[in-house]
Amino acid sequence: NAGVMQNPRHLVRRRGQEARLRCSPMKGHSHVYWYRQLPEEGLKFMVYLQKENIIDESGMPKERFSAEFPKEGPSILRIQQVVRGDSAAYFCASSPPVGRQETQYFGPGTRLLVL
Amino acid sequence: SQQGEEDPQALSIQEGENATMNCSYKTSINNLQWYRQNSGRGLVHLILIRSNEREKHSGRLRVTLDTSKKSSSLLITASRAADTASYFCATEGDKLIFGTGTRLQVFP
């Protein structure tokens, strides 16, 4: 059973470009979470999605950031018009559909560098 | 602000020694989880302890939880060089809130 997969592992963008980060949850998992980790800091929650629904986006910046988890395909975290402060590691986690307070399994992360 | 605060921020020990890391949090929780992160890699879930549990074991790991003091500890016994990593505690079940981590270095 493959774990949570994220791609790309590393992404370099210039200021003003768009960044698209993909996350494929573990097989059988229908809950996806996105976290951001700034250097020397812990993970911060961004958004929680189920298939075709955003459940909690309280950690998402109001502008330029969006997330989706379509019926088919991976979850996408999209950052428009990136700025240097967006440089960070973005982790995706998934959990099975048995409730929100269960173990989340993390992907290896996407490291975004904005030049 | 962070919910979990790990202590110490960094810890260096010799192989075979025990490593103890502490985590304090601020609000009521349903469970507390410990994760490991190897340099440049994703997080690996180690152990989850529920608010009605006081102690839990998993291999060389022992976790305690004191809800009255809002604190938890992670003990790694008989450490190995491969245990070198950052260790994070995380609170809440859905919206995991992480501390900044303890960086553990185990020297062979």
Interface residues (C-beta under 8 A of the other chain):
Chain A: V4 Q6 Y33 Y35 E40 E41 G42 L43 K44 F45 Y48 D56 S58 G59 F91 A93 G99 R100 Q101 E102 T103 Q104 Y105 F106 G107 P108 G109
Chain B: Q2 G4 N30 N31 Q33 Y35 R41 G42 L43 V44 H45 L48 F88 A90 G93 D94 K95 L96 I97 F98 G99 T100 G101
